[in-house]
Amino acid sequence: MRITIALLTLLAAMCLPLGWVLPLLQLERLFFFTDTPSLIGLVSGLWGSADYGLAIIIAIVSFAFPVAKLVALAAMVTTPTDEDDAVHRIGKWLATFSKWSMLDVVLVALAIFAAKTTGLATAISQPGIWFFAASVIVSTIAAGLPTRLSVQEKSLGGDYTSGQ
């Protein structure tokens, strides 16, 4: 099971930077203007237009939380199974990061929906949003495996994490 979690964590870590740098969406306004912002471009644009609060919130949710979640997953995989206290602490942090991990995907989806329904712009999702969403979903699956595993261990009375 540890190998599965490690591979999922690696896949999520590979998708995350692509989600940061590739365009999230394509906005076409008035047939002449087209924007294809990336997540990094979005945050830097907000910062440049003096929207510091929103830029900081999106940066924390989009950059800090996913990285912290991947670090917690890597720590969970590499922590020896006999260190129950450490695994429990890591699991608590992992649960905290997991709660916030889809927030920015929802924000971009709302932006696309708002652009499409106003009629002022056409919004088309781009690869960045899909890579970012893949990273979030894969890391969420990886984060859920230790919980499911511990439930199985308690019900069956065995240790399924050692040696795998």
C-alpha positions as CSV (number, residue, x, y, z in Angstrom):
1,M,0.0,0.0,0.0
2,R,2.9,2.4,0.7
3,I,4.1,1.9,-2.9
4,T,0.7,2.9,-4.2
5,I,0.6,6.0,-2.0
6,A,4.2,6.9,-3.1
7,L,3.3,6.5,-6.8
8,L,0.2,8.5,-6.5
9,T,2.1,11.2,-4.6
10,L,4.7,11.3,-7.3
11,L,2.0,11.6,-10.0
12,A,0.4,14.5,-8.1
13,A,3.8,16.1,-7.7
14,M,4.4,15.9,-11.4
15,C,1.0,17.4,-12.3
16,L,1.1,20.3,-9.8
17,P,3.8,22.4,-11.5
18,L,2.1,21.9,-14.9
19,G,-1.1,23.2,-13.3
20,W,0.8,26.3,-12.1
21,V,2.4,27.3,-15.4
22,L,0.1,26.1,-18.1
23,P,-2.9,28.3,-19.0
24,L,-6.0,27.7,-16.9
25,L,-8.5,29.1,-19.2
26,Q,-8.9,31.1,-22.4
27,L,-11.0,34.2,-22.2
28,E,-12.2,35.8,-25.4
29,R,-13.8,39.3,-25.1
30,L,-15.3,41.3,-27.9
31,F,-13.8,39.1,-30.6
32,F,-10.5,41.0,-30.4
33,F,-9.0,40.3,-26.9
34,T,-7.9,36.9,-25.8
35,D,-6.3,36.1,-22.4
36,T,-4.8,32.8,-21.4
37,P,-3.7,33.3,-17.8
38,S,-1.8,30.6,-15.8
39,L,-2.1,30.3,-12.1
40,I,1.2,32.1,-11.6
41,G,0.2,34.8,-14.0
42,L,-3.1,35.2,-12.2
43,V,-1.5,35.7,-8.8
44,S,1.1,38.0,-10.2
45,G,-1.6,40.0,-12.0
46,L,-3.6,40.3,-8.8
47,W,-0.5,41.4,-7.0
48,G,0.4,43.9,-9.7
49,S,-3.1,45.5,-9.6
50,A,-2.8,45.9,-5.8
51,D,-5.3,43.2,-4.9
52,Y,-2.9,41.9,-2.3
53,G,-5.4,40.1,-0.1
54,L,-6.9,38.1,-2.9
55,A,-3.4,37.4,-4.3
56,I,-2.2,36.1,-1.0
57,I,-5.2,33.9,-0.4
58,I,-5.0,32.4,-3.9
59,A,-1.2,31.9,-3.5
60,I,-1.7,30.1,-0.1
61,V,-4.5,27.9,-1.4
62,S,-2.9,27.2,-4.8
63,F,0.8,26.9,-3.9
64,A,1.3,26.5,-0.2
65,F,-1.5,24.0,0.6
66,P,-0.9,21.6,-2.3
67,V,2.9,21.5,-1.6
68,A,2.3,21.0,2.1
69,K,-0.1,18.2,1.3
70,L,2.4,16.5,-0.9
71,V,5.2,16.9,1.7
72,A,2.8,15.4,4.4
73,L,2.0,12.5,2.0
74,A,5.8,11.9,1.4
75,A,6.4,12.0,5.2
76,M,3.5,9.6,5.8
77,V,5.1,7.1,3.3
78,T,8.6,7.4,4.6
79,T,7.7,7.3,8.4
80,P,8.3,3.9,9.9
81,T,5.0,2.1,10.8
82,D,6.1,1.6,14.4
83,E,6.0,5.4,15.0
84,D,2.3,5.7,15.6
85,D,2.5,9.2,17.2
86,A,4.3,10.7,14.2
87,V,2.0,9.0,11.7
88,H,-1.0,10.3,13.7
89,R,0.3,13.9,13.7
90,I,1.1,13.7,9.9
91,G,-2.4,12.3,9.3
92,K,-4.0,15.3,11.2
93,W,-2.0,17.8,9.0
94,L,-2.9,15.9,5.9
95,A,-6.6,16.1,6.8
96,T,-6.3,19.8,7.3
97,F,-4.6,20.4,3.9
98,S,-7.0,18.1,2.2
99,K,-10.0,20.2,3.3
100,W,-8.7,23.2,1.3
101,S,-7.2,21.6,-1.7
102,M,-10.2,21.9,-4.1
103,L,-10.9,25.6,-3.3
104,D,-8.9,27.1,-6.1
105,V,-10.2,24.6,-8.7
106,V,-13.7,25.7,-7.6
107,L,-12.7,29.3,-7.9
108,V,-11.5,28.8,-11.5
109,A,-14.6,26.8,-12.4
110,L,-16.8,29.7,-11.0
111,A,-14.8,32.2,-13.1
112,I,-15.4,30.1,-16.2
113,F,-19.1,29.8,-15.4
114,A,-19.4,33.5,-14.7
115,A,-17.7,34.4,-18.0
116,K,-19.9,32.1,-19.9
117,T,-23.2,33.2,-18.4
118,T,-22.6,37.0,-18.6
119,G,-22.3,36.8,-22.4
120,L,-19.5,39.4,-22.3
121,A,-16.7,36.8,-22.7
122,T,-16.2,33.3,-23.9
123,A,-14.3,31.1,-21.5
124,I,-12.7,27.8,-22.4
125,S,-10.9,25.6,-20.0
126,Q,-7.2,24.9,-20.8
127,P,-4.7,22.2,-19.8
128,G,-3.5,24.0,-16.7
129,I,-6.9,23.6,-14.9
130,W,-6.9,19.9,-15.8
131,F,-3.4,19.2,-14.5
132,F,-4.1,21.2,-11.4
133,A,-7.3,19.3,-10.8
134,A,-5.6,16.0,-11.5
135,S,-2.9,16.8,-8.9
136,V,-5.6,17.7,-6.3
137,I,-7.7,14.6,-7.0
138,V,-4.8,12.1,-7.1
139,S,-3.3,13.6,-3.9
140,T,-6.7,13.3,-2.3
141,I,-7.0,9.7,-3.2
142,A,-3.5,9.1,-1.9
143,A,-4.4,10.9,1.3
144,G,-7.5,8.7,1.8
145,L,-5.6,5.4,1.4
146,P,-3.9,5.5,4.9
147,T,-7.3,6.2,6.5
148,R,-9.0,3.3,4.7
149,L,-5.9,1.2,5.5
150,S,-6.1,1.9,9.2
151,V,-9.8,1.0,9.3
152,Q,-9.0,-2.3,7.6
153,E,-6.2,-3.0,10.0
154,K,-8.4,-2.4,13.0
155,S,-11.2,-4.5,11.7
156,L,-8.9,-7.4,10.6
157,G,-6.3,-7.0,13.3
158,G,-3.3,-7.0,10.9
159,D,-0.5,-4.6,9.8
160,Y,-0.9,-4.1,6.1
161,T,1.6,-1.2,5.8
162,S,4.8,-3.0,6.7
163,G,6.9,-4.3,3.8
164,Q,4.8,-2.7,1.1
